[in-house]
């Protein structure tokens, strides 16, 4: 990879994406990932608990929080995507990462809608199944996000900058 490609994928195009070496996207994705993971845990607890209503409702609202958080994370992710040179392996991985995230949001939105229609105060097998599949998709997408950061160095400070931490 040429030096120009390397620096293009590392530097933000706008301050809105976060400063050099500190992109906002990885920090913001913790909101939907955490909310959606907790929603699945709440679904499991609802299924085995004597207080099904509280945990089923909690799962419902966590899915909603995750959807809102995902929209915010996607805006920052798009800003990072714009730094990656087209026709590179990193760009192809980033597009796959984005597509999987969009699929996960759609699956969680359908789970949210199913729960809304059936009454979110009770455990819902269809909503739970959709959430499980969506969370698996998020896991694959997260692995690809790790590839972008740790393998391809997208929005990660260059080695010369990083070496200052080892002096």
Buried (B, 14 or more C-beta within 10 A) or exposed (E): EEEEBBEBBBBBEEEEBBEBBEBBBBEBBEBBBBBBBBBBBBBBBBEEBEEBBBBBBBBBBBBBBBBEBBEBBBBBBEBBBEBBBEEBEBBEBBBBBBEBBBBBBBBBBBBBEBBEEBEBBEBBEEBBBBBBBBBEBBEBBBEBBEBBBEEBBBBBBBEEEEEEEEE
